[in-house]
């Protein structure tokens, strides 16, 4: 892999256009399948970190970014958003949700 591909970060599809509209020319390339999946995983970590640092005003926007990456990862795995929601619902039915704020501290 050449050095230019070792750096940079995955960005949303319209970012190059937005950069051009701002008067600059972006330097971009299209990741292959393996790099794309790795960069999506990196992006998920980045977006989660931004969410964790956000105040209550910015948190919804950051959470939406996390969700966007989760949807892209699901699509990369061949899972539609509706299928992902079905998996989530099945797990919620089997193991519950987080609505009751239960904190486990161990067993006796």
RAKATA-V84021 format. One record per residue. N is the residue number from 1. RES is the residue in three letters. SS is DSSP state (H for helix, E for strand, C for the rest). OMEGA is omega in whole degrees, 0 to 359 (* if undefined). Layout:
# RAKATA-V84021
N&RES&SS&OMEGA / N&RES&SS&OMEGA
This chain:
# RAKATA-V84021
1&UNK&C&179 / 2&UNK&C&187 / 3&UNK&H&182 / 4&UNK&H&179 / 5&UNK&H&178 / 6&UNK&H&183 / 7&UNK&C&181 / 8&UNK&C&179 / 9&UNK&C&177 / 10&UNK&C&179 / 11&UNK&C&177 / 12&UNK&C&187 / 13&UNK&C&184 / 14&UNK&C&183 / 15&UNK&H&178 / 16&UNK&H&178 / 17&UNK&H&180 / 18&UNK&H&178 / 19&UNK&H&179 / 20&UNK&H&178 / 21&UNK&H&177 / 22&UNK&C&175 / 23&UNK&C&178 / 24&UNK&C&177 / 25&UNK&C&182 / 26&UNK&C&172 / 27&UNK&C&186 / 28&UNK&C&169 / 29&UNK&C&179 / 30&UNK&C&180 / 31&UNK&C&172 / 32&UNK&C&187 / 33&UNK&H&182 / 34&UNK&H&179 / 35&UNK&H&180 / 36&UNK&H&180 / 37&UNK&H&179 / 38&UNK&H&180 / 39&UNK&H&175 / 40&UNK&H&178 / 41&UNK&H&176 / 42&UNK&H&181 / 43&UNK&H&178 / 44&UNK&H&177 / 45&UNK&H&179 / 46&UNK&H&182 / 47&UNK&H&177 / 48&UNK&H&178 / 49&UNK&H&178 / 50&UNK&H&177 / 51&UNK&H&182 / 52&UNK&H&180 / 53&UNK&H&186 / 54&UNK&C&172 / 55&UNK&C&184 / 56&UNK&H&179 / 57&UNK&H&182 / 58&UNK&H&185 / 59&UNK&H&180 / 60&UNK&H&178 / 61&UNK&H&180 / 62&UNK&H&177 / 63&UNK&H&176 / 64&UNK&H&176 / 65&UNK&H&177 / 66&UNK&H&181 / 67&UNK&H&178 / 68&UNK&H&179 / 69&UNK&H&178 / 70&UNK&H&178 / 71&UNK&H&178 / 72&UNK&H&177 / 73&UNK&H&178 / 74&UNK&H&179 / 75&UNK&H&179 / 76&UNK&H&177 / 77&UNK&C&179 / 78&UNK&C&182 / 79&UNK&C&176 / 80&UNK&C&180 / 81&UNK&H&180 / 82&UNK&H&177 / 83&UNK&H&179 / 84&UNK&H&178 / 85&UNK&H&177 / 86&UNK&H&177 / 87&UNK&H&179 / 88&UNK&H&181 / 89&UNK&H&179 / 90&UNK&H&178 / 91&UNK&H&179 / 92&UNK&H&179 / 93&UNK&H&183 / 94&UNK&H&189 / 95&UNK&H&181 / 96&UNK&C&178 / 97&UNK&C&177 / 98&UNK&C&186 / 99&UNK&C&185 / 100&UNK&C&174 / 101&UNK&C&183 / 102&UNK&C&176 / 103&UNK&C&180 / 104&UNK&C&181 / 105&UNK&C&178 / 106&UNK&C&180 / 107&UNK&C&177 / 108&UNK&C&*
